[in-house]
Amino acid sequence: MMAGGEWHGMTERSTIEIPAGERPLQADVFRPVGASSLRTAVILLHGGAWRFGSRADMAPYAAALAGHGFIAIAAEYRLLGEAAYPAQLDDVRAVIAWVHAHAADLGIDQGKIAVEGFSAGGHLALLAAAANDGGEHPVAAVVSFFAPASLEGPSPPGMPPRGAMLLGPGATDAQIRAVSPVHQIRAGFPPTFLLGGMADRLVPPAATLQLFNALVGVDAPVDLHFFHGHTHEFAALPSMLEPVQAEVALFLKRSVVDPEGHAEENLRLNPFARPDWPPPP
């Protein structure tokens, strides 16, 4: 029996403090009101070239996900003006670890913690899933909006090289490769949803396709959606935010909330999914 019907009711919001390395991190928790939770958390990470932005940018996305029955957590991470890399990734991993440790208080299952990131936040989400804390604090799924797959090579005109943006001008090729998600994809990578704009000049479709192919190459479950006519940060547009987050909710329900139920439905109702297809001549 599939779990996770549609829910578009009210949400409630609270702010929590998460202990981390150098200082506590703030996070806003959005919960559905009047509906049974899907017992699944989604940690949301803002973009801004690792130097700008705040968790407040994630409030509309988090509210939309809570409207689908998820516990959505818009989390802070230290920016480059405050701390050099890898402080940003360390903070994301600290948030993931905290959510694991407080799963019972949040009303979620420890095995149902996903991370959704936008641009630089998507980059951190992918790296956090790859790091996986040795299996201690696994990420159940990743949703990556227009994240740079590789920090190697030139950046778009008028921008410094991405590797230098994150690591500084003295970064070596090996260091840049180590923070490029496309080179961190391994067997067992969690289900991943890649979203991008066909007109994106900051993260062009070819870069996202490179990441898609790396995931396919290790048999990782992956969905890919390009939106024609849209460029970077298209997901914030009022006409796009709700329907795109509905797609994210569907991906998470299929991949995290009840993958067995969706697989059973597919086998039961779709003859093309059955192992005995095609029929003998």
Phi and psi in degrees as a GROMACS rama.xvg file:
@    title "Ramachandran Plot"
@    xaxis  label "Phi"
@    yaxis  label "Psi"
@TYPE xy
-71.9557  139.936  MET-2
-99.6654  158.206  ALA-3
96.5208  70.0089  GLY-4
-77.796  175.161  GLY-5
-74.3418  144.291  GLU-6
-145.297  123.552  TRP-7
-130.899  37.9771  HIS-8
-88.752  -160.121  GLY-9
-74.7836  157.531  MET-10
-127.039  156.087  THR-11
-120.187  152.373  GLU-12
-129.81  137.192  ARG-13
-139.1  159.696  SER-14
-113.368  134.98  THR-15
-124.119  165.612  ILE-16
-119.727  127.872  GLU-17
-110.881  119.742  ILE-18
-62.8934  137.251  PRO-19
-144.387  -171.718  ALA-20
-58.056  -71.7086  GLY-21
-86.4527  -30.7619  GLU-22
-160.136  161.391  ARG-23
-66.596  154.241  PRO-24
-112.029  140.742  LEU-25
-91.8  146.054  GLN-26
-147.303  143.526  ALA-27
-105.887  127.894  ASP-28
-106.272  124.528  VAL-29
-111.182  127.596  PHE-30
-123.984  148.182  ARG-31
-72.2759  143.454  PRO-32
-108.474  127.659  VAL-33
81.6248  15.3338  GLY-34
-137.477  150.469  ALA-35
-71.9485  131.958  SER-36
-69.4605  154.122  SER-37
-81.0017  3.9276  LEU-38
56.6964  34.4197  ARG-39
-130.868  132.311  THR-40
-106.245  145.777  ALA-41
-125.948  116.951  VAL-42
-89.6979  125.429  ILE-43
-107.348  134.283  LEU-44
-123.158  124.311  LEU-45
-76.3192  162.795  HIS-46
-95.7673  -165.974  GLY-47
125.441  30.9908  GLY-48
57.6184  31.4383  ALA-49
62.8823  5.55765  TRP-50
-124.315  -19.7238  ARG-51
-130.132  175.995  PHE-52
91.6695  170.733  GLY-53
-155.221  168.727  SER-54
-62.6265  -25.01  ARG-55
-60.5506  -26.7212  ALA-56
-62.5463  -23.1408  ASP-57
-89.4098  -5.48104  MET-58
-56.4887  -45.7368  ALA-59
-64.1434  -38.3175  PRO-60
-67.0091  -42.6792  TYR-61
-64.1526  -42.3755  ALA-62
-62.7409  -38.9126  ALA-63
-63.3417  -42.9263  ALA-64
-67.3102  -39.769  LEU-65
-61.3853  -32.3046  ALA-66
-66.216  -15.8728  GLY-67
-99.846  6.59284  HIS-68
100.432  4.99666  GLY-69
-92.3902  155.031  PHE-70
-88.2065  112.097  ILE-71
-106.766  130.565  ALA-72
-123.313  107.868  ILE-73
-87.8751  109.86  ALA-74
-108.603  145.834  ALA-75
-83.1094  150.144  GLU-76
-141.954  150.371  TYR-77
-65.1937  138.994  ARG-78
-90.8918  166.692  LEU-79
-63.0857  -28.3004  LEU-80
-66.4977  -20.4615  GLY-81
-98.9453  -39.2469  GLU-82
-151.502  141.84  ALA-83
-74.6832  156.159  ALA-84
-60.5305  138.251  TYR-85
-98.7311  27.3413  PRO-86
-55.4586  -37.2142  ALA-87
-63.662  -47.4161  GLN-88
-68.1586  -38.1873  LEU-89
-58.122  -41.894  ASP-90
-66.3445  -42.3994  ASP-91
-61.6751  -43.1695  VAL-92
-66.418  -33.5496  ARG-93
-65.8084  -38.7027  ALA-94
-65.2049  -45.1028  VAL-95
-59.394  -44.4529  ILE-96
-62.4463  -40.2397  ALA-97
-64.687  -42.6947  TRP-98
-63.8562  -39.5265  VAL-99
-59.3913  -46.7509  HIS-100
-67.2947  -27.2744  ALA-101
-111.841  25.4619  HIS-102
-57.8976  -42.8411  ALA-103
-63.4532  -42.1753  ALA-104
-64.6376  -34.8533  ASP-105
-80.553  -14.8281  LEU-106
78.2477  35.2095  GLY-107
-126.21  168.391  ILE-108
-92.8829  138.865  ASP-109
-59.73  -29.2063  GLN-110
-84.1217  6.77706  GLY-111
-126.419  58.4039  LYS-112
-119.811  113.039  ILE-113
-108.361  162.46  ALA-114
-128.145  129.654  VAL-115
-120.414  125.347  GLU-116
-133.429  154.655  GLY-117
-119.809  122.185  PHE-118
56.2552  -114.59  SER-119
-59.3846  -34.2136  ALA-120
-67.407  -34.5171  GLY-121
-66.458  -38.4251  GLY-122
-58.6284  -45.8469  HIS-123
-67.5139  -36.413  LEU-124
-62.4631  -43.1035  ALA-125
-64.985  -42.7728  LEU-126
-66.6469  -38.3467  LEU-127
-64.3589  -39.7312  ALA-128
-65.6005  -37.5381  ALA-129
-68.5199  -38.6144  ALA-130
-66.9845  -50.4649  ALA-131
61.0344  7.45456  ASN-132
51.1383  37.3286  ASP-133
64.4462  20.5904  GLY-134
92.0469  -4.7572  GLY-135
-74.3207  -37.8765  GLU-136
-128.403  68.4265  HIS-137
-68.1313  151.968  PRO-138
-97.5067  127.246  VAL-139
-79.1211  -26.4829  ALA-140
-165.508  157.193  ALA-141
-126.177  135.149  VAL-142
-117.419  117.845  VAL-143
-120.45  111.721  SER-144
-93.6932  120.653  PHE-145
37.5102  50.2274  PHE-146
-91.0849  143.412  ALA-147
-66.4088  122.828  PRO-148
-74.1793  -32.1236  ALA-149
-138.009  139.895  SER-150
-98.7493  9.22067  LEU-151
-84.2258  159.895  GLU-152
76.7834  -174.347  GLY-153
-74.0654  156.702  PRO-154
-98.5343  171.579  SER-155
-57.4567  155.72  PRO-156
-52.347  137.435  PRO-157
87.4222  -2.64451  GLY-158
-117.946  144.697  MET-159
-68.7458  161.684  PRO-160
-55.0474  138.899  PRO-161
-60.9999  -38.6323  ARG-162
-58.9986  -40.8583  GLY-163
-70.5026  -33.0398  ALA-164
-59.3523  -41.0848  MET-165
-86.9035  -44.3546  LEU-166
-104.729  -11.8838  LEU-167
99.8449  163.772  GLY-168
-67.107  -19.7327  PRO-169
-90.2101  8.98465  GLY-170
-64.8444  138.378  ALA-171
-85.5335  165.019  THR-172
-59.3826  -39.1391  ASP-173
-65.8101  -40  ALA-174
-66.4111  -40.0378  GLN-175
-68.3484  -40.0646  ILE-176
-61.1834  -38.0176  ARG-177
-67.6899  -21.0797  ALA-178
-106.728  15.3074  VAL-179
-98.806  112.25  SER-180
-53.7104  -34.307  PRO-181
-60.0875  -26.378  VAL-182
-91.7315  0.0685717  HIS-183
-108.461  5.09917  GLN-184
-78.8604  124.62  ILE-185
-132.292  165.6  ARG-186
-55.4648  140.714  ALA-187
90.1407  1.56388  GLY-188
-60.0897  141.178  PHE-189
-69.9605  163.152  PRO-190
-51.4928  137.24  PRO-191
-134.76  136.999  THR-192
-115.146  116.883  PHE-193
-104.673  127.414  LEU-194
-127.433  139.743  LEU-195
-156.905  169.772  GLY-196
-105.881  137.447  GLY-197
-64.9696  -22.7701  MET-198
-103.638  16.1173  ALA-199
-73.3143  118.192  ASP-200
-92.6675  -16.7115  ARG-201
-81.6009  -44.1294  LEU-202
-128.474  85.8531  VAL-203
-66.5333  159.29  PRO-204
-53.0888  -35.3466  PRO-205
-60.7717  -34.2572  ALA-206
-68.3969  -42.4318  ALA-207
-67.5229  -36.9836  THR-208
-63.2199  -34.5847  LEU-209
-60.2625  -42.6338  GLN-210
-68.9007  -41.6644  LEU-211
-56.5493  -46.8191  PHE-212
-64.8516  -35.5576  ASN-213
-64.1968  -39.6316  ALA-214
-68.8973  -42.3002  LEU-215
-61.1261  -37.2212  VAL-216
-63.666  -22.6198  GLY-217
-109.336  14.7609  VAL-218
61.3951  30.8858  ASP-219
-78.164  138.473  ALA-220
-62.3329  126.843  PRO-221
-147.26  136.242  VAL-222
-111.682  149.607  ASP-223
-137.416  129.538  LEU-224
-138.544  117.452  HIS-225
-102.119  141.248  PHE-226
-109.592  117.147  PHE-227
-67.2498  146.852  HIS-228
78.3548  -0.508332  GLY-229
-112.994  148.317  HIS-230
-113.555  -158.973  THR-231
-59.3039  144.588  HIS-232
63.6558  24.0511  GLU-233
-61.6249  -26.054  PHE-234
-67.5102  -14.1486  ALA-235
-84.0084  -11.7331  ALA-236
-63.3155  138.181  LEU-237
-54.8005  -35.3921  PRO-238
-74.9173  -15.1098  SER-239
-106.568  -30.1087  MET-240
-58.2394  -53.6937  LEU-241
-65.0465  -49.3488  GLU-242
-65.538  -33.869  PRO-243
-70.1572  -40.9202  VAL-244
-67.213  -27.2965  GLN-245
-65.2574  -37.3967  ALA-246
-64.7407  -41.1355  GLU-247
-61.1066  -43.9649  VAL-248
-60.1933  -42.2346  ALA-249
-63.3165  -44.3571  LEU-250
-57.6691  -44.7074  PHE-251
-68.4357  -36.0255  LEU-252
-66.5063  -38.9589  LYS-253
-70.5283  -35.4147  ARG-254
-99.7199  -26.0226  SER-255
-125.328  -50.0842  VAL-256
-65.9405  -50.4884  VAL-257
-150.705  64.1816  ASP-258
-63.3589  -33.976  PRO-259
-65.5119  -41.4494  GLU-260
-63.3417  -41.1623  GLY-261
-69.0384  -37.3598  HIS-262
-65.312  -40.8897  ALA-263
-64.8642  -42.4936  GLU-264
-60.0988  -42.5758  GLU-265
-61.8925  -46.5328  ASN-266
-66.2778  -34.6444  LEU-267
-76.2737  -35.4626  ARG-268
-112.312  -15.5038  LEU-269
-111.904  104.132  ASN-270
-61.3736  -26.4922  PRO-271
-72.5563  -13.9769  PHE-272
-91.7759  -6.94389  ALA-273
-79.869  147.104  ARG-274
-65.5958  -18.8122  PRO-275
-90.4392  11.371  ASP-276
-100.831  138.83  TRP-277
-78.4311  153.154  PRO-278
-66.8075  155.955  PRO-279
-64.0515  148.565  PRO-280
